[in-house]
Amino acid sequence: MHARSLLFVCAAAALPALQAQAIKIQAGDWPTYNRDLASTRYSPLTQINTRNVAELAQAWAYRMRPDANSSPASTMNQVTPLVVNGIIYLPAGPAGFQKPDLRRHERVRSGRTESPSARRSSGRAFWRFARLRCAHREEAMGIPHHSPPGETGYGTWPADAWKGHAGNNMWSYSMTADDQRNILYMPMGGPAANYYGGDRKGDNLFANSVVAVDANTGKMKWYFQTVHHELWDYDLPPDPVLLDLTVEGKKIPALIQTGKSGYMFILDLTTGKPVFGVEERPVPQGSVPGEWYARTQPFPLKPPPLARVSVKKEDIVTAEDTTPEHAKACQELWVKNGFEESGPFTPWAYQAEGTPAKVTISFPGPTGGTNWGGAAADPHTGYVFVNSQDSPGTGWIRKNPNAGQEGQLPYDKAPGFFSFSAPAKGADGKSIGNLPCVKPPWERLFAVNANTGEIAWQVPLGITEGLPEGKRNTGRAGAFAGPIATAGDLVFIGATNDNRFRAFDAKTGNQLWETKLDHAATAVPIAYQGKSGKEYVAIVAAGGAARDNNQALVVFALH
């Protein structure tokens, strides 16, 4: 299967969804992962708004595990429920380990146990649906190989790569679509292997690209590659967002793509051309034997990076940021590893046989930047809301000890993700875990005005409770997910490992409400309306260690 046949497969699978979207979404429903085909995650509900959101309280919850001794619900921790015609749909219990049993269900509402697939206004369940396994995952996901001679992209790989080299899959949870123009937009993953590309010389289309295809024919309309010859695991896990913008008085239908590299690309959704310009800038070259390095990488002129994209020794935390002991350990770690100042797209250092390893540090790391949680948007203001973490990648390339074996390349990255963090203790001497070694904030929530390409506001997202007062507003990276937006001028988000669920003023970034959950909310929330007309906000909180059976879908409403 080459690139063109891939596009037919994906388009054929998605066309029924475009036709179904012709039916207007009810204001109180959340019928798809991103609520609408434009992937805005925008709810038109206004009952919960900036004036009263501080009064939100838990209405009910549904436990993801029957009891503390059952299998962990970690596979459920990224679930976003759907709401259609008064019913909440979500996978219930550990996927693949439970059989539906209508005689025994466990749903918690106001302290009582009830039963699963819930009526949205009460939490009372109707039934549970068994998980289905996909027998042909490659076909369902759409895994592209490479263009044969004469097709777009052929010259960006070795001549015979299309005959057998592994290609790139669509890495996001869903596809974004323009149902008026009948266009599908697919964010593509990076090529294999993640960190060494000596066997795939060239820019490697359509890796790390957003690809637009005609939903009726599968014919490619345009593509935009965000990283050439990827070596950092900077794939595109989030779905792009579609918005109608007004740029210097001109109406532009736009696509906004975020990703792990820390950059946001704002493109004309009909042509793929950058709205505010993109420059191809020279980037550092490496010395790994046999590797091919892209001479330039694309840098958007607007907005500025939404993550740290460089680091120097002066960026290490000080005692004023965290604690004296933590800051000292971080300084020592920088020297021990031989870290050096680095900028965007820094290549991995090479460890020749018989020589000591020299460790490269680069920002962002393989977790981003922005990960699969992606963005939300307000189609009325043109604001795009996205959370982004500042977590580095560290390591080096060495000769592969398994080279010569089937499927093994001559070089690979030394195993493991070597973070730049150090242990920290609170004033009471108790451990508060490993904390990052660069100055906070370590995660931020941004609002970008896509009409201008400027950052409207940014705030730290998450706190470190073990630090002294005045130092806790650090941001807390490590819990992947994303935000939603509502017509009540609110942005709701979990996505931190401090186990909080928060609401922010969409216009100013002021935090207006938070609640502490039993587990990290590593899922995108939803807003919906019950049959009584009441508005609810819900999120799955099931991240982190499974020490109890409190991993749950948690639902909130006004008193």
C-alpha positions in Angstrom: 0.0 0.0 0.0 1.5 3.3 -0.9 0.6 6.9 0.1 -2.3 7.4 -2.3 -4.0 4.1 -1.5 -3.7 5.0 2.2 -5.7 8.2 1.6 -8.5 6.3 -0.1 -8.7 3.9 2.9 -8.9 6.8 5.5 -11.3 8.8 3.4 -13.7 5.9 2.9 -13.8 5.2 6.6 -14.4 8.9 7.5 -17.0 9.8 4.8 -20.0 8.5 6.7 -19.0 10.7 9.7 -19.0 13.8 7.4 -22.5 12.9 6.1 -23.7 12.3 9.7 -22.4 15.7 10.8 -25.0 17.3 8.5 -27.3 16.7 11.4 -27.0 19.7 13.7 -25.3 19.0 17.0 -27.7 19.6 19.9 -26.3 22.2 22.2 -26.3 19.9 25.2 -24.6 17.0 23.4 -20.9 16.0 23.2 -21.2 13.5 20.3 -17.5 13.1 19.3 -14.1 13.1 21.0 -13.6 16.8 20.0 -17.4 17.5 20.1 -17.4 18.7 16.4 -15.6 17.8 13.2 -13.7 21.1 13.4 -12.1 19.7 16.6 -12.8 23.0 18.5 -14.0 21.2 21.8 -16.3 24.3 22.2 -19.6 23.9 24.0 -22.2 26.6 23.4 -23.6 26.1 27.0 -23.6 29.2 29.2 -25.3 28.1 32.4 -21.9 27.6 34.1 -20.0 30.8 33.5 -17.4 33.1 34.9 -19.8 34.6 37.4 -20.8 31.3 39.1 -18.2 28.7 38.3 -16.8 29.0 41.8 -20.0 27.3 43.0 -19.3 24.0 41.1 -19.6 20.9 43.2 -19.5 17.2 42.5 -22.8 15.8 41.4 -22.0 12.1 40.9 -19.2 9.8 39.9 -18.8 6.4 38.3 -16.0 4.1 39.5 -13.8 2.6 36.8 -12.9 -0.5 38.9 -15.3 -2.7 40.9 -13.0 -2.9 43.9 -9.4 -2.3 44.9 -8.4 -5.8 44.1 -9.6 -5.7 40.5 -7.4 -5.1 37.5 -6.1 -1.5 37.2 -8.1 0.9 35.1 -5.0 2.5 33.7 -6.2 1.7 30.2 -9.2 4.0 30.9 -7.3 7.0 32.0 -7.5 8.8 28.7 -11.2 8.3 28.0 -13.4 11.1 27.0 -17.1 10.2 27.3 -19.6 11.0 24.6 -23.1 12.4 25.2 -25.9 11.8 22.7 -29.6 12.1 23.2 -29.5 12.1 26.9 -27.0 9.2 27.4 -23.4 9.1 28.4 -21.3 6.6 26.6 -17.9 5.5 27.9 -15.9 2.3 28.1 -16.5 0.8 31.6 -13.8 -1.1 33.5 -10.4 -2.4 32.5 -10.7 -2.9 28.7 -10.4 -6.6 27.6 -10.5 -8.0 31.1 -14.2 -7.8 32.0 -17.3 -9.4 30.5 -20.5 -7.5 30.7 -22.5 -8.7 33.7 -25.9 -7.0 33.9 -26.5 -8.4 37.3 -23.6 -6.6 38.9 -22.6 -3.0 38.1 -20.9 -0.4 40.1 -21.7 3.3 39.7 -21.3 5.8 42.5 -23.8 8.6 42.8 -24.3 10.5 46.0 -22.6 7.7 47.9 -24.9 5.0 46.5 -23.9 2.2 44.1 -25.9 2.2 40.9 -25.5 0.6 37.5 -23.4 1.5 34.1 -23.8 3.5 30.6 -25.4 6.5 32.4 -28.4 8.6 31.9 -26.7 12.0 31.7 -28.8 13.9 34.2 -28.9 11.3 37.0 -25.9 9.0 36.7 -28.2 6.0 36.6 -27.0 3.3 34.2 -28.8 1.4 31.5 -26.2 -1.2 30.2 -22.6 -1.9 29.6 -21.2 -2.6 26.2 -18.3 -5.0 25.6 -15.1 -3.8 24.1 -14.6 -4.8 20.5 -11.1 -5.7 19.2 -10.0 -4.5 15.8 -8.8 -7.5 13.7 -7.2 -5.4 11.0 -5.6 -2.5 13.0 -3.3 -1.3 10.2 -6.2 -0.8 7.8 -8.4 0.8 10.5 -5.6 3.2 11.6 -4.4 4.0 8.1 -0.6 3.3 7.9 1.1 5.0 5.0 4.1 3.6 3.2 5.9 5.6 0.6 5.2 7.1 -2.8 6.4 5.1 -5.7 8.3 6.8 -8.5 6.4 9.7 -10.1 4.3 10.5 -7.0 4.6 13.3 -4.5 7.1 12.5 -1.8 9.1 9.9 -3.7 12.3 11.9 -3.7 12.2 12.4 0.1 13.1 8.8 0.9 15.7 6.4 -0.5 14.8 5.2 -4.0 13.4 1.8 -2.9 12.0 2.7 0.5 8.4 2.5 -0.9 8.8 -1.2 -1.4 9.1 -2.2 2.2 10.3 0.4 4.7 7.8 1.0 7.5 5.8 4.1 7.0 3.9 6.6 9.2 0.5 6.2 10.9 -2.0 8.8 11.7 -1.1 9.3 15.4 -4.1 11.3 16.7 -7.3 9.9 18.3 -9.5 11.2 15.4 -9.5 13.2 12.2 -10.5 16.8 11.8 -12.9 17.5 9.0 -14.4 20.5 7.1 -17.9 19.2 6.3 -18.6 22.2 4.1 -15.6 21.7 1.8 -15.5 17.9 2.3 -11.9 17.8 3.4 -10.3 15.5 5.9 -7.2 16.6 7.8 -4.8 13.9 9.1 -1.9 14.6 11.5 0.8 12.1 10.8 3.3 10.4 13.2 7.1 10.3 12.8 9.1 7.7 10.9 10.8 4.7 12.4 13.2 4.6 14.1 12.6 7.6 16.3 16.1 8.7 16.8 18.2 7.3 14.0 17.4 7.8 10.3 20.5 6.6 8.4 18.3 4.1 6.5 15.7 6.8 5.5 17.8 9.6 4.0 15.7 12.6 3.0 12.9 14.7 4.5 10.6 11.7 4.7 7.2 12.8 3.5 4.5 12.5 4.8 6.0 12.0 8.2 5.3 14.8 10.8 2.9 16.4 8.4 -0.7 17.4 8.4 -2.3 16.0 5.2 -5.5 17.3 3.7 -7.5 15.0 1.4 -10.8 15.1 -0.4 -13.2 13.0 1.6 -15.0 11.7 -1.4 -12.1 10.6 -3.5 -9.1 10.3 -1.1 -7.1 12.6 -3.4 -4.5 14.6 -1.6 -5.2 18.4 -1.7 -2.2 19.6 0.2 0.3 18.8 2.9 2.5 20.7 5.3 5.5 19.1 7.0 6.3 20.4 10.5 9.6 18.6 10.9 12.0 17.4 8.2 13.8 14.0 8.7 12.6 13.6 12.3 15.1 12.5 14.9 13.5 13.6 18.2 10.1 11.8 18.3 8.3 15.0 17.5 5.3 13.4 15.9 1.9 15.1 15.6 -0.4 13.4 18.2 -3.0 16.2 18.4 -5.9 16.8 16.0 -5.7 20.2 14.2 -8.4 22.8 15.0 -10.4 24.7 12.3 -11.4 28.3 12.8 -12.6 31.2 10.6 -10.1 34.1 11.3 -10.0 37.8 10.5 -6.5 38.7 9.7 -5.9 42.4 9.0 -9.5 42.7 7.8 -9.4 39.6 5.6 -11.5 36.5 6.3 -9.3 33.4 6.3 -10.5 29.8 6.9 -7.7 28.4 9.0 -6.2 25.2 10.4 -4.2 25.4 13.6 -1.8 22.5 14.3 0.2 22.0 17.5 2.7 19.3 18.3 5.6 18.1 20.4 8.1 20.5 18.8 6.5 23.4 20.8 5.5 25.3 17.7 2.0 26.2 16.5 1.4 26.4 12.7 -1.6 28.5 11.5 -2.4 27.5 7.9 -5.0 28.3 5.3 -7.2 25.2 5.5 -7.9 25.3 1.8 -4.2 25.5 0.6 -2.0 24.7 3.5 -0.1 28.0 3.1 1.0 29.6 6.4 -1.2 32.6 7.4 1.6 34.5 9.2 4.6 33.0 7.4 7.1 30.2 8.0 10.9 30.4 7.6 13.2 27.6 6.8 16.2 28.2 9.1 19.5 26.4 9.3 19.8 24.0 12.2 22.8 22.3 13.8 24.2 19.2 12.1 25.3 16.0 13.9 28.1 13.5 13.6 26.4 10.1 13.8 27.9 7.8 11.1 25.6 7.2 8.2 23.0 9.7 9.5 21.3 12.2 7.2 20.5 15.6 8.7 18.0 18.1 7.3 19.9 21.4 6.7 16.9 23.5 7.7 13.6 23.2 9.7 10.4 25.2 9.4 9.9 28.0 12.0 6.6 29.8 12.2 6.9 33.6 12.4 3.8 33.7 14.6 3.0 32.7 17.3 6.2 32.4 19.3 7.1 29.0 20.7 4.6 27.6 23.2 7.4 25.6 25.0 11.0 26.0 25.9 13.0 25.3 22.8 16.5 26.0 24.1 18.5 25.7 27.4 21.6 27.0 28.9 23.2 26.7 32.3 21.6 29.9 33.5 18.2 28.3 33.1 18.9 25.9 36.0 16.7 26.4 39.1 18.1 28.3 42.0 17.3 28.1 45.7 14.8 30.9 45.2 12.9 28.7 42.7 12.7 25.4 44.7 15.1 24.5 47.6 18.8 24.9 48.1 19.4 21.2 48.1 17.5 20.6 44.9 19.2 23.5 43.1 22.6 22.2 44.2 21.8 18.7 42.9 20.7 20.2 39.5 23.9 22.1 39.1 25.9 19.0 39.8 23.8 17.0 37.4 24.5 19.5 34.6 28.2 19.2 35.1 28.2 15.4 35.6 26.4 14.8 32.3 28.5 17.3 30.4 25.4 19.2 29.2 26.0 22.2 26.9 23.8 25.0 25.7 21.4 23.8 23.1 18.8 25.3 20.8 15.9 24.1 18.6 16.5 20.7 16.8 19.8 20.0 18.5 21.1 16.7 17.1 22.0 13.8 19.4 25.7 13.5 20.3 27.5 10.4 19.1 29.4 8.1 21.4 32.2 6.3 19.5 33.2 2.9 20.8 35.7 3.1 23.7 34.9 6.8 24.5 32.8 8.2 27.3 29.2 9.2 26.6 28.5 12.8 26.0 24.9 13.5 26.9 22.8 15.8 24.7 20.0 17.8 26.3 17.3 19.4 24.1 14.0 21.1 24.6 11.3 20.0 24.1 11.7 16.3 24.7 9.8 13.4 23.2 6.7 14.1 25.4 6.5 17.7 24.2 5.6 20.6 24.1 2.0 19.8 23.3 1.1 16.1 23.3 -2.0 14.2 22.3 -4.2 16.5 24.5 -4.1 19.1 21.8 -6.1 22.4 21.7 -9.5 23.8 22.2 -10.8 27.0 20.5 -13.5 29.7 20.8 -14.9 30.2 17.2 -16.3 33.7 18.3 -13.1 35.2 19.6 -10.5 33.2 17.6 -8.7 32.2 20.8 -6.9 28.8 20.8 -6.3 27.3 24.2 -3.5 24.8 24.6 -1.4 23.4 27.5 2.3 22.7 26.9 5.0 21.3 29.2 8.7 22.0 29.3 10.3 18.6 29.6 13.6 17.8 27.9 15.0 14.9 25.9 18.4 13.7 27.0 20.7 10.9 25.7 23.1 10.0 22.9 23.5 7.8 19.9 25.8 4.7 20.1 26.5 1.7 18.0 23.6 -0.7 18.3 24.8 -3.8 20.3 22.2 -5.8 18.4 23.2 -4.6 15.0 23.1 -7.3 12.3 20.0 -9.0 13.8 16.8 -8.8 11.9 15.1 -5.4 12.1 18.0 -3.9 13.9 19.8 -0.7 12.7 23.5 -0.1 13.0 23.0 2.8 15.5 20.4 3.6 18.1 19.8 5.9 21.1 21.1 4.6 24.4 18.1 3.0 26.2 15.9 4.9 28.6 14.7 8.5 28.9 17.3 10.3 31.0 15.4 13.2 32.5 17.0 16.4 33.8 15.5 16.3 37.3 16.7 15.8 40.9 15.2 14.7 44.2 13.6 17.5 46.4 12.5 17.5 50.0 10.0 19.8 51.8 10.7 21.8 55.0 9.6 18.8 57.0 12.3 16.7 55.4 9.8 14.5 53.5 10.4 13.8 49.9 8.3 15.6 47.4 9.7 13.6 44.5 12.0 14.4 41.6 11.5 18.0 40.4 12.7 19.4 37.0 16.0 21.2 37.0 15.0 24.1 34.8 13.3 27.1 36.1 9.5 26.9 36.4 6.9 27.1 35.1 7.1 23.4 34.0 3.7 23.4 32.4 1.7 26.3 31.1 -1.8 27.0 29.7 -1.8 29.4 26.7 -4.4 31.4 24.9 -3.3 32.3 21.4 -5.3 34.9 19.4 -5.2 33.2 16.1 -6.4 36.4 14.4 -3.1 38.1 15.2 -0.8 35.2 16.0 0.0 36.7 19.4 -0.2 35.0 22.8 -3.2 36.6 24.5 -2.2 35.2 27.9 -0.3 32.4 29.6 -0.4 31.0 33.1 1.4 28.2 35.0 -0.7 25.1 35.1 -0.4 23.1 38.3 1.2 23.4 41.7 4.0 21.6 43.7 2.4 21.3 47.2 5.6 20.3 49.0 7.4 23.5 48.2 7.2 26.5 50.6 4.4 29.1 50.2 5.3 31.5 47.4 7.1 28.8 45.4 4.3 26.4 44.7 2.9 27.9 41.4 5.4 25.9 39.4 3.2 24.2 36.8 3.1 20.4 37.0 4.1 18.5 33.8 3.6 14.8 33.5 -0.2 14.3 33.0 -1.1 14.4 29.3 -4.5 15.7 28.3 -6.0 18.9 26.9 -8.6 21.6 27.5 -12.2 22.4 26.5 -13.8 25.8 26.1 -17.4 27.0 26.7 -19.6 29.9 25.7 -19.6 30.7 29.5 -16.2 32.2 28.8 -14.5 29.3 30.5 -11.6 26.9 29.8 -11.7 23.6 31.7 -8.7 21.4 32.1 -7.1 18.6 34.1 -3.8 17.5 32.6 -1.5 18.0 35.7 -0.1 15.4 38.1 -1.2 17.4 41.1 -4.7 15.7 40.7 -6.5 19.0 40.1 -9.4 19.9 37.7 -9.5 23.6 37.0 -11.5 26.4 35.3 -10.0 29.5 33.9 -11.4 32.8 32.5 -11.1 32.4 28.8 -10.5 36.1 28.3 -7.9 36.8 31.0 -6.4 33.4 32.1 -7.5 34.0 35.7 -8.1 30.8 37.6 -11.7 30.8 38.9 -12.2 27.3 40.3 -10.3 24.1 41.1 -11.1 20.8 42.8 -8.8 18.1 44.0 -9.5 14.6 42.6 -8.5 11.2 43.8 -6.4 10.6 40.7 -4.8 12.7 38.0 -7.2 13.7 35.2 -5.3 12.5 32.2 -8.3 12.9 29.9 -10.1 15.7 28.0 -13.2 16.8 29.8 -16.7 17.4 28.4 -19.6 19.9 29.0 -23.2 18.7 28.5 -26.8 19.3 29.4 -29.1 17.0 31.2 -32.7 16.4 30.3 -33.7 18.7 33.1 -31.9 21.5 31.4 -29.0 21.5 33.9 -25.4 21.9 32.7 -22.7 19.5 33.8 -18.9 19.3 33.4 -17.3 15.8 33.5 -13.8 14.4 33.4 -12.2 10.9 33.9 -9.7 10.9 36.8 -7.9 7.6 36.5 -4.2 8.5 36.1 -1.3 7.6 38.4 -0.8 4.6 40.6 -3.8 2.4 41.2 -3.8 2.3 45.0 -7.5 2.2 45.4 -10.7 1.8 43.4 -11.5 5.5 43.2 -10.5 5.9 39.5 -13.7 7.5 38.2 -15.7 9.6 35.8 -16.4 12.6 38.0 -19.3 14.9 37.1 -19.8 18.5 38.4 -22.8 20.9 38.5 -23.8 24.1 40.2 -25.3 23.8 43.6 
